[in-house]
Amino acid sequence: MAGLCAAALPPALPKVFAVENEMSGLVISGGRVVDPASGMDAIGDVVVVDGRITAVGTGLGSAERVIDATGLVVAPGFIDLHAHGQSIPADRMQAFDGVTTTLDLEAGVLPVASWYKRQAAKGRVLNYGAAANWAFARIGAMTGSNAESSLEAFGNAMRDRRWIDNVASDTEVAGILDRLANGLNEGGIGIGILNAYAPGAGVQELTAVCQLAKEHDVATFTHVAYMSRIDPESAAEAYIRLIGYAGATGAHMHICHFNSSSKTDIERCTALIAKAQAQGLPITVEAYPYGTGSTVLAAAFFSDPEFEARNGLGYDSVQRVTDGHRFRDRKELLAAQAEEPSTLVLWHVLDIENNAHHRDLLDMAVLYPGGAIASDAMPWTQSDGSTYTGDAWPLPEDATSHPRSAGCFTRFIREWVRERKKVSLLEGVRKCALIPAEILSHSTPAMRAKGRLQSGADADIVVFDFETLSDRATFTAMNRPSEGVRHLIVSGQPLISDGVLDVNARPGRPVRRPVVEA
């Protein structure tokens, strides 16, 4: 039996769930059906018709197509709240990671409407969506730039430090809010706040941004302003600010990459957030299962004169993605910042391979109760520094990224669920699928039908071999797809069948809030 030994098999679904045989579009038959929304973990069938799940039970009949899932796990497709790739090659790598919906919420996009239009025109492999981008609203209002959001435009904008270092004037704040409101009216999924990239932004401005989010009944997705382990401008101070925004405005504050934002002060930061949540404040978190982060070289925190003291790390902790080069000192890093601001780098923060305390810290973030798993997946970069957006599969040999861009969810299931048994499979799937859907379900109606295996839910389904599911991407071989995903259904359409990707398939659909006409 392919992934589950006989002793480990859950019971078959009770007959109360069964329906009469009927011809259907697709039946996934005889798998271990894991649905955290209902608590179901049992052998059964899933029926799909016209992009929706129509029944879950036993003995559900014949169909135009039947997938034999005997010995395999059938689960709702994983939902990534934090993925910057947003392209066909990035989608394909995430498909083998079990992802069916990939959203860029921490950064977001601007303008929103034109971005969605471009995605629809070129077609997407996975379901996609984005928030409205506060950083680009700030860039536009404070520098006069009309550039649309992109990695290259972001890097170039960092040459102009007015929007990074300065408190916005009343007129500039009005311009920022106007741009964000337009983005929300165009269907943006909340507001992405890259606060760490513009640490000069004032509390009054960010309070107004959170008030805008509350008015539109959407969440904010925040890269907190500071990440140092020491005061002033410590990670703890940044979280206190975020807690204050939630309390003062009532806005839903979502913390992006709780692990890397907290650095080695995760224990203190988890206590702060847990206390705030216990008092009823609308705060949610996400984390990825790696001790190494990734960002653009131009990030303001790298040029901090006290970088080493404040982070407890040398400049050699910063590594260029394309060639693996580690920076020797501040002078070399600043020179590279000026020459190549958009370059992607890795930031090695926690030594989880050799330091037991660091492993415990990562556990605190990854296993945080009610927290989502989210990848912070980065674009795929070629050796010449350009972002790869082509159609080749497998990806070109020189395509590089952070391993989390290929193996975040499978790594979590492999290590924390199967190998270390820190959480059950049901809870693991909850963190990868249902919790992300629930974080968005209040503001984004389209998410209420995702993250579940229930009648009426969207047919976004992953079928995997629990015993072999594993990430394969490493820091020396980044573009290796994960293994163990046998089938992936996106919007009711098979994308991966028997482990083989359909390179012609473009089943991805937009996830978007309702558009408000001007």
C-alpha positions in Angstrom: 0.0 0.0 0.0 1.6 3.2 -1.2 1.9 5.7 1.7 0.1 4.4 4.7 0.7 1.1 6.5 -2.4 -0.9 7.2 -2.1 -0.4 11.0 -2.1 3.4 10.5 -5.2 3.5 8.3 -8.1 5.5 9.7 -11.6 4.0 9.6 -13.9 4.4 6.6 -16.4 7.1 6.7 -19.7 6.1 8.4 -22.4 5.3 6.0 -24.3 8.4 7.1 -22.0 10.3 4.8 -22.6 8.1 1.8 -24.8 9.2 -1.2 -26.3 7.2 -4.1 -24.1 6.3 -7.0 -24.1 8.9 -9.8 -22.1 9.8 -12.8 -19.8 12.7 -11.9 -17.0 14.7 -13.4 -14.3 13.4 -11.1 -14.1 11.0 -8.1 -11.1 10.8 -5.9 -11.6 7.3 -4.5 -10.5 5.4 -1.4 -8.0 7.9 0.0 -7.5 9.1 3.6 -9.7 12.2 3.6 -8.4 14.8 5.9 -10.6 17.8 6.4 -9.7 20.1 9.4 -12.9 22.1 9.0 -15.1 19.1 10.0 -12.4 17.1 11.9 -12.7 14.3 9.4 -9.8 11.9 9.1 -11.2 8.7 7.4 -11.1 6.6 4.3 -13.5 7.9 1.8 -14.3 9.4 -1.6 -14.5 13.0 -2.9 -16.7 14.0 -5.8 -15.9 17.0 -8.0 -18.3 18.5 -10.5 -17.8 21.8 -12.4 -15.0 23.1 -10.2 -16.8 22.3 -6.9 -16.8 19.5 -4.4 -20.3 18.0 -4.5 -20.0 15.1 -2.0 -17.6 13.5 0.5 -18.4 10.0 1.7 -18.2 6.3 0.7 -19.5 4.4 -2.3 -19.9 7.6 -4.3 -20.2 5.9 -7.7 -18.6 6.0 -11.1 -17.4 9.1 -12.9 -16.0 10.4 -16.1 -12.6 10.2 -14.4 -11.6 8.3 -11.3 -8.4 8.9 -9.3 -7.5 5.9 -7.2 -6.2 7.4 -3.9 -5.7 4.2 -2.0 -2.9 4.6 0.5 -2.7 8.4 -0.2 -3.9 11.4 1.8 -6.6 13.6 0.2 -6.6 17.1 1.7 -7.6 20.7 0.8 -5.0 22.3 -1.3 -2.5 24.4 0.7 -3.1 28.2 0.8 0.0 30.5 0.8 -0.7 33.9 2.2 2.8 35.2 1.4 4.2 34.4 -2.0 6.1 37.0 -4.0 6.8 34.9 -7.1 3.4 35.4 -8.8 4.3 33.9 -12.1 3.9 30.7 -14.0 7.3 29.2 -13.0 6.8 30.2 -9.4 3.3 28.6 -9.5 4.7 25.3 -10.9 7.2 25.0 -8.2 4.6 25.7 -5.5 2.2 23.2 -7.1 4.6 20.4 -6.2 4.6 21.8 -2.7 0.9 21.1 -2.5 -0.2 24.8 -3.0 -3.4 25.5 -4.9 -3.8 29.2 -4.0 -0.8 31.6 -3.8 -1.3 35.2 -2.6 1.1 38.2 -2.2 -0.3 39.9 0.8 2.8 41.3 2.7 3.9 43.4 -0.2 0.9 43.4 -2.5 0.6 45.3 -5.8 -0.3 48.7 -7.0 -2.2 49.6 -9.1 -4.4 46.6 -8.2 -6.8 46.4 -11.2 -4.1 46.4 -13.9 -2.2 43.7 -12.0 -5.2 41.4 -12.0 -5.9 42.2 -15.6 -2.3 41.1 -16.6 -2.6 37.8 -14.6 -5.8 36.9 -16.3 -4.4 37.8 -19.8 -1.4 35.5 -19.4 -3.1 32.8 -17.4 -2.0 31.4 -14.1 -1.3 27.9 -12.9 -2.5 28.4 -9.4 -5.3 30.6 -7.9 -3.8 34.0 -7.3 -4.4 37.4 -5.6 -2.8 40.3 -3.9 -3.2 43.1 -1.3 -2.8 46.8 -2.0 0.8 47.8 -1.6 1.5 50.5 1.1 5.2 50.9 0.1 4.3 51.8 -3.5 1.5 54.1 -2.3 4.2 55.8 -0.2 6.7 55.9 -3.2 4.1 57.5 -5.4 2.9 60.1 -2.9 6.3 61.1 -1.7 8.5 60.9 -4.8 6.0 61.5 -7.6 6.8 58.1 -9.2 4.1 56.4 -11.2 6.0 53.1 -11.5 3.8 50.0 -11.1 4.9 47.7 -8.3 7.6 45.1 -9.2 10.8 43.8 -7.7 12.9 45.9 -10.1 10.9 49.0 -9.5 11.1 48.5 -5.8 14.9 48.2 -5.9 15.2 51.3 -8.0 12.9 53.2 -5.7 15.2 52.5 -2.8 17.8 54.8 -4.4 15.5 57.7 -3.3 15.5 57.7 0.5 12.7 60.3 0.9 10.0 57.6 1.2 12.2 55.4 3.3 13.5 57.8 6.0 11.0 60.7 6.1 7.8 61.2 8.0 5.0 61.9 5.5 3.4 65.4 5.4 -0.4 65.7 5.8 -0.6 66.1 2.0 1.5 63.0 1.4 -0.5 61.0 3.9 -3.6 62.0 2.0 -2.0 60.8 -1.2 -1.0 57.5 0.4 -4.5 56.8 1.7 -6.1 57.7 -1.6 -3.9 55.3 -3.5 -4.6 52.5 -1.0 -8.4 53.2 -1.0 -8.3 52.9 -4.8 -6.5 49.6 -4.5 -9.1 48.2 -2.0 -11.9 49.4 -4.3 -10.3 47.6 -7.1 -10.5 44.3 -5.2 -7.2 44.3 -3.3 -7.2 41.7 -0.4 -6.3 44.0 2.4 -3.2 46.3 2.8 0.4 45.0 2.7 2.6 47.1 5.0 6.3 46.7 4.4 7.1 48.8 7.4 10.7 47.6 7.8 11.5 49.0 4.4 10.3 52.5 5.3 11.2 52.7 9.0 10.8 56.5 8.8 7.1 56.2 8.5 5.3 57.9 11.5 2.8 56.4 13.9 0.2 58.9 12.8 0.4 57.8 9.2 0.3 54.1 10.0 -2.6 54.7 12.4 -4.5 56.3 9.5 -3.6 53.3 7.3 -5.0 50.9 9.9 -8.1 53.1 10.2 -8.6 52.8 6.5 -8.3 49.0 6.7 -10.9 49.0 9.4 -13.2 51.2 7.4 -13.0 48.7 4.5 -13.2 45.8 6.9 -9.9 44.2 5.6 -6.8 43.0 7.3 -3.3 44.5 7.1 -0.3 42.2 6.4 2.7 43.7 8.1 6.4 43.3 8.0 7.1 44.9 11.3 9.2 48.0 11.4 12.1 46.7 13.5 13.8 43.3 14.0 16.7 43.9 16.3 17.2 41.9 19.5 18.0 45.1 21.5 16.3 48.4 22.3 15.7 50.9 20.9 13.9 49.9 17.7 13.8 46.2 18.7 11.5 43.5 17.5 9.6 43.8 20.8 9.1 47.5 20.2 7.7 46.8 16.7 5.2 44.3 18.1 4.1 46.7 20.8 3.4 49.2 18.1 1.4 46.6 16.1 -0.6 45.6 19.2 -1.3 49.3 19.7 -2.6 49.7 16.2 -4.9 46.8 16.7 -6.2 48.1 20.0 -6.5 51.8 18.9 -8.1 51.2 15.4 -9.7 47.8 15.7 -7.9 46.8 12.5 -7.0 43.1 11.9 -3.2 43.1 12.1 -1.6 40.0 10.5 2.1 39.4 11.3 4.1 38.2 8.4 7.0 35.7 8.9 6.7 35.8 12.7 10.0 33.7 12.8 12.3 35.9 10.8 10.8 39.2 12.1 11.4 38.1 15.7 15.0 36.9 15.0 16.5 35.4 18.2 13.9 37.2 20.4 11.1 34.9 19.4 10.4 33.8 23.0 9.7 37.3 24.2 7.7 38.2 21.1 5.4 35.2 21.3 4.6 36.1 24.9 3.6 39.6 23.8 1.4 38.5 21.0 -0.2 35.7 23.0 -1.2 38.1 25.7 -2.6 40.6 23.2 -4.7 37.8 21.5 -5.9 36.6 24.9 -7.3 40.1 25.4 -9.3 39.8 22.2 -7.2 41.9 19.9 -7.6 41.0 16.2 -4.0 39.7 15.6 -3.0 36.7 13.5 0.4 35.2 12.6 2.2 33.2 10.0 5.7 31.6 9.9 7.9 29.5 7.6 9.9 26.5 8.6 13.4 27.8 7.9 16.0 29.7 9.9 17.1 31.7 6.9 15.3 34.7 5.4 15.5 36.4 2.0 14.9 39.9 0.7 16.4 42.5 -1.6 19.9 43.8 -1.0 18.6 47.4 -0.8 16.7 46.7 2.4 17.3 49.6 4.9 18.2 47.4 7.8 21.3 46.1 6.0 22.8 49.6 5.9 22.3 50.2 9.7 25.7 51.3 11.0 25.1 49.1 14.1 23.9 46.1 12.0 26.2 43.6 13.7 25.6 44.7 17.3 21.8 45.0 16.9 21.4 41.6 15.2 24.2 39.6 16.7 25.2 38.6 13.2 28.2 39.4 10.9 27.9 40.7 7.4 28.8 37.2 6.2 25.2 36.2 7.3 24.1 38.0 4.1 24.5 35.8 1.0 23.8 36.7 -2.6 21.3 34.2 -4.1 22.7 34.0 -7.7 26.3 33.0 -6.9 26.3 32.2 -3.1 28.7 35.0 -2.3 28.7 36.1 1.4 29.6 39.7 2.1 32.8 40.3 4.0 32.1 43.7 5.6 29.9 46.8 5.6 31.9 48.5 2.9 31.4 45.7 0.4 27.7 45.4 1.2 27.0 49.1 0.8 28.9 49.2 -2.5 26.7 46.3 -3.8 23.6 48.0 -2.5 24.4 51.1 -4.6 25.2 49.0 -7.7 22.5 46.3 -7.6 19.7 47.2 -5.2 17.2 44.7 -6.6 19.5 41.7 -6.0 18.0 38.9 -3.9 20.0 37.8 -0.9 19.6 35.2 1.9 19.9 36.2 5.5 21.1 33.4 7.7 19.6 34.2 11.1 19.0 31.0 13.1 21.5 28.1 13.0 18.9 25.3 13.2 21.4 22.7 12.1 23.9 23.2 14.9 22.1 25.2 17.7 19.4 23.4 19.7 18.2 26.7 21.2 17.7 28.1 17.7 15.7 25.0 16.8 13.5 25.6 19.8 13.0 29.2 18.8 11.9 28.2 15.3 9.5 25.7 16.8 7.9 28.5 18.8 7.1 30.4 15.6 6.2 27.5 13.4 3.9 25.8 15.9 2.4 29.0 17.3 -1.2 28.1 18.2 -3.6 29.2 15.5 -0.7 30.4 13.3 -0.6 29.7 9.6 2.3 28.3 7.5 3.2 30.7 4.8 6.3 30.5 2.5 7.4 34.1 1.8 8.3 32.5 -1.6 10.7 34.6 -3.7 10.8 35.0 -7.5 13.2 32.8 -9.4 16.3 34.6 -10.5 18.7 33.7 -13.3 22.5 34.0 -13.2 22.4 37.4 -14.9 20.2 38.8 -12.1 17.0 38.9 -14.1 13.7 37.4 -12.8 12.7 34.3 -14.7 9.1 34.4 -15.9 9.4 32.0 -18.9 7.6 28.8 -19.7 10.4 26.2 -19.4 9.7 23.2 -17.2 11.8 22.1 -15.4 13.1 25.5 -14.6 16.4 26.5 -16.1 19.4 25.1 -14.3 20.6 28.6 -13.3 17.3 29.6 -11.7 17.8 30.3 -8.0 15.6 31.4 -5.1 15.2 30.6 -1.4 14.4 26.8 -0.9 11.1 27.9 0.7 10.0 28.9 -2.8 9.9 25.2 -3.6 9.5 23.3 -0.4 7.9 25.2 2.5 4.7 23.2 3.0 6.2 19.8 2.3 9.1 20.6 4.7 6.6 21.4 7.4 4.6 18.2 6.9 7.7 16.1 6.6 9.5 17.4 9.7 7.0 18.7 12.1 4.2 16.2 11.3 5.7 12.9 10.1 9.2 12.9 11.5 9.0 14.8 14.8 5.3 14.3 15.4 4.9 17.8 16.9 1.4 18.0 15.6 -1.1 15.6 14.0 -1.7 15.3 10.3 -5.1 16.9 10.8 -3.6 19.9 12.6 -0.8 20.1 10.1 -3.2 20.4 7.3 -5.2 23.0 9.3 -2.1 25.2 9.5 -1.5 24.8 5.8 -5.0 25.2 4.4 -7.9 26.0 6.8 -6.2 28.6 9.0 -5.1 30.7 6.0 -8.6 30.6 4.6 -10.1 31.6 7.9 -7.7 34.6 8.3 -9.2 36.0 5.0 -12.8 34.7 5.1 -14.2 37.7 6.9 -13.0 40.2 4.3 -12.8 38.1 1.2 -15.9 36.1 0.3 -14.0 33.9 -2.2 -11.9 32.4 0.6 -15.0 31.0 2.4 -15.1 28.1 0.0 -11.4 27.2 0.2 -9.3 25.2 2.7 -12.1 22.6 3.1 -13.2 19.3 1.8 -16.9 19.7 2.0 -19.9 19.8 -0.3 -20.0 23.2 -2.0 -16.3 24.0 -1.4 -14.0 24.9 -4.3 -12.3 21.8 -5.8 -8.7 22.8 -4.8 -7.3 19.4 -3.6 -3.9 17.9 -3.0 -3.4 14.1 -2.9 -0.1 13.1 -1.5 1.9 10.1 -0.2 2.4 10.9 3.4 5.4 8.5 3.8 7.4 10.1 0.9 6.2 13.7 1.0 9.3 15.8 1.2 11.0 19.0 0.3 14.1 18.6 -2.0 15.3 22.1 -2.4 18.4 23.1 -0.5 20.6 26.2 -0.2 23.0 24.6 -2.7 20.3 23.1 -5.0 17.4 25.4 -4.8 15.3 24.6 -7.9 14.4 21.0 -7.1 10.6 20.5 -6.8 9.3 18.7 -3.8 8.2 15.0 -4.1 5.2 13.1 -2.9 2.4 15.2 -4.4 0.7 12.6 -6.6 -2.2 14.7 -7.8 -3.2 18.3 -7.5 -6.6 19.6 -8.5 -7.0 23.4 -9.0 -10.5 24.8 -9.5 -11.6 21.3 -10.4 -9.0 20.8 -13.1 -6.2 18.2 -12.7 -2.8 20.0 -12.8 -0.6 17.2 -11.5 -1.6 13.6 -12.3 0.4 10.7 -11.1 3.2 13.0 -10.2 3.4 14.6 -13.7 2.7 18.3 -14.3 0.4 19.3 -17.2 2.5 22.1 -18.7 -0.4 23.4 -20.8 -2.9 23.8 -17.9 -3.8 27.2 -16.7 -6.6 26.5 -14.1 -5.7 29.4 -11.8 -8.5 31.7 -10.9 -8.4 35.2 -9.3 -9.0 35.6 -5.5 -10.3 39.1 -5.2 -12.6 41.2 -3.1 -15.7 42.6 -4.8 -14.8 45.6 -7.0 -16.4 48.9 -6.0 -17.2 51.0 -9.1 -16.2 54.6 -9.0 
